[in-house]
Amino acid sequence: MPQPLTFVRVRDVETKHEFDLPDTHPFIAQGLVVLVKDKDYPPSQVARPVKYHPEPAPVPARQSAPADGSPQVATEKENPR
């Protein structure tokens, strides 16, 4: 009778997603994933759900208004001829 698979929790190095892989998976040996702490995720006989790590949305740059309320006017230094 074959041995049951043992799944370990790993984190993808590039995307930071966490998921379970069999403990003999080649990605572990190749360094494409790193093991997550056994204390938080002990080895399991059943694969657990994936934890995705979404990238934060880019924040558009904002231009602040002058403190004194005067209109913004470009200077000669900012608009060379």
C-alpha positions in Angstrom: 0.0 0.0 0.0 1.5 3.4 -1.0 2.4 5.9 1.6 -0.1 8.8 1.9 1.2 12.2 0.7 2.4 14.7 3.2 1.8 18.3 2.3 3.9 21.2 3.5 3.1 24.9 3.3 5.3 26.9 1.0 5.6 30.5 -0.2 6.4 31.4 -3.8 9.5 33.5 -3.9 8.3 35.9 -6.6 4.5 36.3 -6.0 4.5 35.7 -2.2 1.4 33.4 -2.6 1.3 30.6 0.0 0.1 27.1 -0.9 0.6 23.4 -0.1 2.9 21.1 -2.0 3.9 17.5 -1.5 7.0 17.4 0.7 8.9 15.7 -2.2 8.0 18.3 -4.8 11.1 19.5 -6.9 10.2 23.2 -6.5 11.3 22.9 -2.8 14.7 21.5 -3.8 15.2 24.0 -6.6 14.5 27.0 -4.3 11.5 28.3 -6.2 9.5 28.2 -3.0 10.4 28.5 0.7 8.9 26.6 3.5 6.6 28.4 5.9 7.0 28.0 9.6 5.9 24.5 10.8 4.5 26.1 14.0 1.9 28.1 11.9 1.3 25.4 9.3 2.3 21.9 10.4 2.6 19.2 7.7 -0.8 17.8 6.7 -2.3 14.9 4.9 -4.7 17.2 3.1 -3.8 20.2 0.9 -5.0 23.5 2.4 -6.5 26.5 0.5 -4.2 28.9 -1.3 -3.4 32.3 0.4 -2.9 34.9 -2.4 -0.7 37.9 -1.8 -2.1 40.7 -4.1 0.1 43.6 -5.1 -1.0 46.9 -3.7 -2.7 49.2 -6.2 -0.5 52.0 -7.5 -1.3 55.3 -6.0 -1.5 58.2 -8.5 0.8 61.1 -7.8 -0.9 64.2 -6.5 0.2 67.7 -7.0 -0.3 69.9 -3.9 -1.8 73.3 -4.1 0.3 76.3 -3.1 -0.2 77.1 0.6 -1.1 80.8 0.1 -3.8 80.0 -2.5 -1.9 81.8 -5.4 -2.2 80.2 -8.8 0.7 78.0 -9.9 2.9 79.7 -12.5 5.9 78.0 -14.2 9.2 79.8 -13.7 11.9 80.3 -16.4 13.9 77.6 -14.7 11.0 75.1 -15.2 10.3 76.2 -18.8 13.6 76.6 -20.6 13.5 78.0 -24.1 
